């Protein structure tokens, strides 16, 4: 009887029988393969086959350079006012951003008494760190002769 106990103990403690001491591989033999199933025994659901492992998928994350920074507003300056002789005002729009952008430019045209004859607003595309000269037509107002003064909003709001 003692020989059987000794044989049984030595056979199970040598590290060759996997799973003899429980789930965590604490039988001294250790695990070298990630495919070993320590819970399998005859009649268990796994029957020695590896269990399916959860699938890990990586979620792409945007790098800081992929997410554009908000655009800064540009500046607009009047170059020339419209007149009866030339019904176009000229505005220079500057882009302080490191990429091309579209800016909204607002202008007001007034008569000699300071009353608004017409207002205009338009989208102006400007290259990165560049400037664009833009002509604003006043012909559609039908009151070009009345224009005595032009004003441009100095802040050109970046739209995209």
Secondary structure, 3 states (H helix, E strand, C coil): CHHHHHHHHHHHHCCCCCCCCCCCCCCCCCCCCCCCCCCCCCCCCCCCCCCCCCCCCCCCCCCCCCCCCCCCCEEEEEEECCCCCCCEEEEEEECCCCCCEEEEEEEEEECCCCCEEEEEEEEEEECCCCEEEEEEECHHHCCHHHCCEEEECCEEEECC
